[in-house]
Structures are given as C-alpha cells and as structure tokens.
Amino acid sequence: MIDTLMSIQIIPETPNGEDVIPYVDEAISIIGQSGLNYRVGPLETTVEGEMSELLILIQKLNERMVELEVPSVISQVKFYHVPEGISIETLTYKYD
C-alpha cells in the first residue's frame, strides 16, 4: 500500500560550474525509471510509495549524481506518512 509521499529537491554542485538543469533532468529520469507515481513541480518532485522504497530512491539519486562526478549534492527531502494510505491527489484534487 502507498503510505508515504516524498518531496525531493536535488541540488548538485556541478563539476565545472555549468547549469544544474541537465543534472536535475537526470534525477527526474531516475525517478521515472523507478516505476513510482510522481509529479514534477517547479522546485521539487513529489513521489508516492512505501517509505522503504522512497529511501532507496534517494540513495539511487545521490549515487547517480556521484556517477556524473558532481563534487557534492544537497538532497532536500520531506515525507508525509499516513499508514492508512495517501496519494498526491488526496492533497491536490481541489487544485487540479
């Protein structure tokens, strides 16, 4: 059961001071490959899942940034955990 929403913002320090957007695009691609439902926002991406799989996803995102040779990366993460179940639409339906 989907019991957690996670919003994540990846902020990489780029190797040569270049634009971060291609790195953020890569992070969003990794999220897409996870098979989890997600929604991209202007400053962060929200993903639905179980807490354990979301924590693994954070690790994969950071590992990919290391593979891309970024000197450092900040991952700003927020969780909303509801044992009875939660979805993005539960919180956004009246705005969609």
mmCIF file of the C-alpha atoms, coordinates in Angstrom:
data_MODEL
# 
_entry.id   MODEL 
# 
loop_
_atom_site.group_PDB 
_atom_site.id 
_atom_site.type_symbol 
_atom_site.label_atom_id 
_atom_site.label_alt_id 
_atom_site.label_comp_id 
_atom_site.label_asym_id 
_atom_site.label_entity_id 
_atom_site.label_seq_id 
_atom_site.pdbx_PDB_ins_code 
_atom_site.Cartn_x 
_atom_site.Cartn_y 
_atom_site.Cartn_z 
_atom_site.occupancy 
_atom_site.B_iso_or_equiv 
_atom_site.pdbx_formal_charge 
_atom_site.auth_seq_id 
_atom_site.auth_comp_id 
_atom_site.auth_asym_id 
_atom_site.auth_atom_id 
_atom_site.pdbx_PDB_model_num 
ATOM 1  C CA . MET A 1 1  ? 0.000  0.000  0.000   1.00 0.00 ? 1  MET A CA 1 
ATOM 2  C CA . ILE A 1 2  ? 1.189  3.513  -0.784  1.00 0.00 ? 2  ILE A CA 1 
ATOM 3  C CA . ASP A 1 3  ? 1.572  5.124  2.613   1.00 0.00 ? 3  ASP A CA 1 
ATOM 4  C CA . THR A 1 4  ? 4.087  7.899  2.048   1.00 0.00 ? 4  THR A CA 1 
ATOM 5  C CA . LEU A 1 5  ? 4.539  10.993 -0.065  1.00 0.00 ? 5  LEU A CA 1 
ATOM 6  C CA . MET A 1 6  ? 8.084  12.233 -0.504  1.00 0.00 ? 6  MET A CA 1 
ATOM 7  C CA . SER A 1 7  ? 9.050  15.561 -1.999  1.00 0.00 ? 7  SER A CA 1 
ATOM 8  C CA . ILE A 1 8  ? 12.666 15.815 -3.063  1.00 0.00 ? 8  ILE A CA 1 
ATOM 9  C CA . GLN A 1 9  ? 14.812 18.572 -4.460  1.00 0.00 ? 9  GLN A CA 1 
ATOM 10 C CA . ILE A 1 10 ? 18.266 17.633 -5.760  1.00 0.00 ? 10 ILE A CA 1 
ATOM 11 C CA . ILE A 1 11 ? 20.762 20.498 -5.771  1.00 0.00 ? 11 ILE A CA 1 
ATOM 12 C CA . PRO A 1 12 ? 24.055 19.364 -7.308  1.00 0.00 ? 12 PRO A CA 1 
ATOM 13 C CA . GLU A 1 13 ? 27.247 21.349 -7.326  1.00 0.00 ? 13 GLU A CA 1 
ATOM 14 C CA . THR A 1 14 ? 28.209 20.957 -10.964 1.00 0.00 ? 14 THR A CA 1 
ATOM 15 C CA . PRO A 1 15 ? 31.752 19.893 -11.860 1.00 0.00 ? 15 PRO A CA 1 
ATOM 16 C CA . ASN A 1 16 ? 32.623 22.988 -13.893 1.00 0.00 ? 16 ASN A CA 1 
ATOM 17 C CA . GLY A 1 17 ? 30.042 25.483 -12.751 1.00 0.00 ? 17 GLY A CA 1 
ATOM 18 C CA . GLU A 1 18 ? 27.646 24.618 -15.565 1.00 0.00 ? 18 GLU A CA 1 
ATOM 19 C CA . ASP A 1 19 ? 23.861 24.763 -15.431 1.00 0.00 ? 19 ASP A CA 1 
ATOM 20 C CA . VAL A 1 20 ? 22.255 22.343 -12.956 1.00 0.00 ? 20 VAL A CA 1 
ATOM 21 C CA . ILE A 1 21 ? 19.162 21.669 -15.086 1.00 0.00 ? 21 ILE A CA 1 
ATOM 22 C CA . PRO A 1 22 ? 20.642 18.706 -17.035 1.00 0.00 ? 22 PRO A CA 1 
ATOM 23 C CA . TYR A 1 23 ? 21.544 17.093 -13.703 1.00 0.00 ? 23 TYR A CA 1 
ATOM 24 C CA . VAL A 1 24 ? 18.070 17.728 -12.320 1.00 0.00 ? 24 VAL A CA 1 
ATOM 25 C CA . ASP A 1 25 ? 16.628 16.259 -15.532 1.00 0.00 ? 25 ASP A CA 1 
ATOM 26 C CA . GLU A 1 26 ? 18.725 13.154 -14.926 1.00 0.00 ? 26 GLU A CA 1 
ATOM 27 C CA . ALA A 1 27 ? 17.413 12.886 -11.372 1.00 0.00 ? 27 ALA A CA 1 
ATOM 28 C CA . ILE A 1 28 ? 13.829 13.133 -12.660 1.00 0.00 ? 28 ILE A CA 1 
ATOM 29 C CA . SER A 1 29 ? 14.662 10.409 -15.197 1.00 0.00 ? 29 SER A CA 1 
ATOM 30 C CA . ILE A 1 30 ? 15.816 8.131  -12.353 1.00 0.00 ? 30 ILE A CA 1 
ATOM 31 C CA . ILE A 1 31 ? 12.545 8.833  -10.540 1.00 0.00 ? 31 ILE A CA 1 
ATOM 32 C CA . GLY A 1 32 ? 10.634 7.948  -13.709 1.00 0.00 ? 32 GLY A CA 1 
ATOM 33 C CA . GLN A 1 33 ? 12.559 4.683  -14.071 1.00 0.00 ? 33 GLN A CA 1 
ATOM 34 C CA . SER A 1 34 ? 11.555 3.727  -10.530 1.00 0.00 ? 34 SER A CA 1 
ATOM 35 C CA . GLY A 1 35 ? 8.008  2.992  -11.711 1.00 0.00 ? 35 GLY A CA 1 
ATOM 36 C CA . LEU A 1 36 ? 6.583  5.024  -8.830  1.00 0.00 ? 36 LEU A CA 1 
ATOM 37 C CA . ASN A 1 37 ? 3.893  7.634  -9.417  1.00 0.00 ? 37 ASN A CA 1 
ATOM 38 C CA . TYR A 1 38 ? 5.343  11.144 -9.270  1.00 0.00 ? 38 TYR A CA 1 
ATOM 39 C CA . ARG A 1 39 ? 4.615  14.759 -10.063 1.00 0.00 ? 39 ARG A CA 1 
ATOM 40 C CA . VAL A 1 40 ? 7.251  17.292 -11.068 1.00 0.00 ? 40 VAL A CA 1 
ATOM 41 C CA . GLY A 1 41 ? 6.844  20.748 -9.566  1.00 0.00 ? 41 GLY A CA 1 
ATOM 42 C CA . PRO A 1 42 ? 8.828  23.903 -10.253 1.00 0.00 ? 42 PRO A CA 1 
ATOM 43 C CA . LEU A 1 43 ? 11.127 23.433 -7.245  1.00 0.00 ? 43 LEU A CA 1 
ATOM 44 C CA . GLU A 1 44 ? 10.732 19.791 -6.206  1.00 0.00 ? 44 GLU A CA 1 
ATOM 45 C CA . THR A 1 45 ? 9.298  16.481 -7.304  1.00 0.00 ? 45 THR A CA 1 
ATOM 46 C CA . THR A 1 46 ? 6.748  14.551 -5.234  1.00 0.00 ? 46 THR A CA 1 
ATOM 47 C CA . VAL A 1 47 ? 6.775  10.751 -5.326  1.00 0.00 ? 47 VAL A CA 1 
ATOM 48 C CA . GLU A 1 48 ? 4.274  8.232  -3.914  1.00 0.00 ? 48 GLU A CA 1 
ATOM 49 C CA . GLY A 1 49 ? 5.419  4.956  -2.393  1.00 0.00 ? 49 GLY A CA 1 
ATOM 50 C CA . GLU A 1 50 ? 6.285  2.969  0.665   1.00 0.00 ? 50 GLU A CA 1 
ATOM 51 C CA . MET A 1 51 ? 8.842  4.570  2.955   1.00 0.00 ? 51 MET A CA 1 
ATOM 52 C CA . SER A 1 52 ? 11.464 1.874  2.322   1.00 0.00 ? 52 SER A CA 1 
ATOM 53 C CA . GLU A 1 53 ? 11.334 2.214  -1.472  1.00 0.00 ? 53 GLU A CA 1 
ATOM 54 C CA . LEU A 1 54 ? 11.458 6.006  -1.245  1.00 0.00 ? 54 LEU A CA 1 
ATOM 55 C CA . LEU A 1 55 ? 14.586 5.840  0.910   1.00 0.00 ? 55 LEU A CA 1 
ATOM 56 C CA . ILE A 1 56 ? 16.188 3.549  -1.662  1.00 0.00 ? 56 ILE A CA 1 
ATOM 57 C CA . LEU A 1 57 ? 15.244 6.039  -4.376  1.00 0.00 ? 57 LEU A CA 1 
ATOM 58 C CA . ILE A 1 58 ? 17.046 8.834  -2.516  1.00 0.00 ? 58 ILE A CA 1 
ATOM 59 C CA . GLN A 1 59 ? 20.139 6.651  -2.404  1.00 0.00 ? 59 GLN A CA 1 
ATOM 60 C CA . LYS A 1 60 ? 19.902 5.944  -6.153  1.00 0.00 ? 60 LYS A CA 1 
ATOM 61 C CA . LEU A 1 61 ? 19.548 9.637  -6.936  1.00 0.00 ? 61 LEU A CA 1 
ATOM 62 C CA . ASN A 1 62 ? 22.643 10.509 -4.937  1.00 0.00 ? 62 ASN A CA 1 
ATOM 63 C CA . GLU A 1 63 ? 24.614 7.592  -6.405  1.00 0.00 ? 63 GLU A CA 1 
ATOM 64 C CA . ARG A 1 64 ? 23.747 8.807  -9.916  1.00 0.00 ? 64 ARG A CA 1 
ATOM 65 C CA . MET A 1 65 ? 25.000 12.284 -9.085  1.00 0.00 ? 65 MET A CA 1 
ATOM 66 C CA . VAL A 1 66 ? 28.284 10.727 -7.918  1.00 0.00 ? 66 VAL A CA 1 
ATOM 67 C CA . GLU A 1 67 ? 28.478 8.788  -11.213 1.00 0.00 ? 67 GLU A CA 1 
ATOM 68 C CA . LEU A 1 68 ? 28.067 12.116 -13.011 1.00 0.00 ? 68 LEU A CA 1 
ATOM 69 C CA . GLU A 1 69 ? 31.055 13.376 -10.988 1.00 0.00 ? 69 GLU A CA 1 
ATOM 70 C CA . VAL A 1 70 ? 29.375 16.208 -9.154  1.00 0.00 ? 70 VAL A CA 1 
ATOM 71 C CA . PRO A 1 71 ? 31.613 17.430 -6.306  1.00 0.00 ? 71 PRO A CA 1 
ATOM 72 C CA . SER A 1 72 ? 28.655 17.475 -3.893  1.00 0.00 ? 72 SER A CA 1 
ATOM 73 C CA . VAL A 1 73 ? 24.879 17.245 -3.820  1.00 0.00 ? 73 VAL A CA 1 
ATOM 74 C CA . ILE A 1 74 ? 22.227 18.510 -1.444  1.00 0.00 ? 74 ILE A CA 1 
ATOM 75 C CA . SER A 1 75 ? 19.046 16.431 -1.219  1.00 0.00 ? 75 SER A CA 1 
ATOM 76 C CA . GLN A 1 76 ? 16.217 18.319 0.442   1.00 0.00 ? 76 GLN A CA 1 
ATOM 77 C CA . VAL A 1 77 ? 13.553 15.789 1.392   1.00 0.00 ? 77 VAL A CA 1 
ATOM 78 C CA . LYS A 1 78 ? 10.117 15.969 3.016   1.00 0.00 ? 78 LYS A CA 1 
ATOM 79 C CA . PHE A 1 79 ? 7.966  12.985 3.966   1.00 0.00 ? 79 PHE A CA 1 
ATOM 80 C CA . TYR A 1 80 ? 4.245  12.737 4.688   1.00 0.00 ? 80 TYR A CA 1 
ATOM 81 C CA . HIS A 1 81 ? 3.490  9.289  6.110   1.00 0.00 ? 81 HIS A CA 1 
ATOM 82 C CA . VAL A 1 82 ? -0.103 8.049  6.501   1.00 0.00 ? 82 VAL A CA 1 
ATOM 83 C CA . PRO A 1 83 ? -0.340 4.352  7.474   1.00 0.00 ? 83 PRO A CA 1 
ATOM 84 C CA . GLU A 1 84 ? -3.916 4.118  6.117   1.00 0.00 ? 84 GLU A CA 1 
ATOM 85 C CA . GLY A 1 85 ? -2.746 5.270  2.675   1.00 0.00 ? 85 GLY A CA 1 
ATOM 86 C CA . ILE A 1 86 ? -2.096 8.518  0.834   1.00 0.00 ? 86 ILE A CA 1 
ATOM 87 C CA . SER A 1 87 ? -1.802 9.808  -2.731  1.00 0.00 ? 87 SER A CA 1 
ATOM 88 C CA . ILE A 1 88 ? -0.714 13.039 -4.336  1.00 0.00 ? 88 ILE A CA 1 
ATOM 89 C CA . GLU A 1 89 ? -4.306 13.623 -5.428  1.00 0.00 ? 89 GLU A CA 1 
ATOM 90 C CA . THR A 1 90 ? -5.501 13.376 -1.811  1.00 0.00 ? 90 THR A CA 1 
ATOM 91 C CA . LEU A 1 91 ? -3.766 16.698 -1.216  1.00 0.00 ? 91 LEU A CA 1 
ATOM 92 C CA . THR A 1 92 ? -4.134 18.331 -4.642  1.00 0.00 ? 92 THR A CA 1 
ATOM 93 C CA . TYR A 1 93 ? -7.523 17.264 -6.058  1.00 0.00 ? 93 TYR A CA 1 
ATOM 94 C CA . LYS A 1 94 ? -9.169 20.617 -5.398  1.00 0.00 ? 94 LYS A CA 1 
ATOM 95 C CA . TYR A 1 95 ? -6.395 22.407 -7.333  1.00 0.00 ? 95 TYR A CA 1 
ATOM 96 C CA . ASP A 1 96 ? -6.156 20.046 -10.323 1.00 0.00 ? 96 ASP A CA 1 
# 
